[in-house]
Amino acid sequence: MHILGTGSYTPKRVVTNDDLATIVDTNDEWISSRTGIKERHISEGETSAELGARAALKAIEDAAIDPLDIDLIILASFTPDLTLPNVACQIQEKIGAFNATCYDLNAACSGFLFGLSSANAYLVSGMYRNILVIGSETMSRTIDWSDRSTCVLFGDGAGAAILTADNEKAYVAVSGSDGVKGKVLTGGGTILKNFLINSDTANIVADTFYIKMDGQEVFKFAVSKVPECINQVLEKAGKTPDDIDYYILHQANVRIISSVAKRLHINEDKIPVNLHKYGNTSAASIPILLDELRRDGTLKSGQKIIFSGFGGGLTWGASYMEI
């Protein structure tokens, strides 16, 4: 599998830690020392479809292909604007990829990784030739802005990659899920409690759920599972940690990233970080970072990279890829 092009987009509005200190009991030092986050981008009405379409158009330009040559669009998100039509179909309309099959995938922060592996399976089978994988999130719609334990963590954004088959470039992946532990990270939806109809009216009662997280349990899960699945994919690919040029990890917390580096005995110079600018953008975090690294010249043809991340579900995964 080969990356033809990448793109990313974040909303123009930037919310700093000092801005958040005006609405909850926190400060810049408390947030940055515990998470590494300094600011995040927040949508002012832009939907997940709009963010994703902007990232996709940049990827199309980078790949220098016609949107009509895209055969499949996989959209990874847990913050869709509508259930119907799905976000991928909305993006198809916006970018003019009218020959593509389109569907959404929800694996929370692991979504882009799962999308990559899905794309690889389609390409290996020969079913499709050019696949657009997008991670797009409007996390701000799922946040309780009075809860300082979660509102400081997340941001909005989108990243995209266009992929095509290439027998000369290896792709290997591992992934997993644990629904038993899913309750440590929940939110972003409604649950119908009661629906009564009488002769005059329909009475609907529902609960809306913002993101809720057991931070300590998520931290323990991440620092254990990410090194574990990276070791698994390295073994599967027949590589050692030193063979890898860069590790592109889900951008959730600098303490998690540092812990992963220590457990794998990896120099942190090999683990790029950008969450100080964006916060945790869920399924968008890996493709935003991937796009930045390609555009600034950090990533070069022939290098070997590892993608890895974790998210609600619980879900996790790692991929080895030659670029």
Beta strands, then each sheet from edge to edge (+ up, - down):
strand 1: 2-9
strand 2: 14-16
strand 3: 39-41
strand 4: 72-76
strand 5: 101-105
strand 6: 130-137
strand 7: 157-164
strand 8: 171-177
strand 9: 185-186
strand 10: 189-197
strand 11: 202-209
strand 12: 212-213
strand 13: 246-249
strand 14: 304-311
strand 15: 315-322
sheet 1: 1+ 7- 6+ 4+ 5+
sheet 2: 2+ 3-
sheet 3: 8+ 15- 14+ 13+
sheet 4: 9+ 12-
sheet 5: 10+ 11-
end
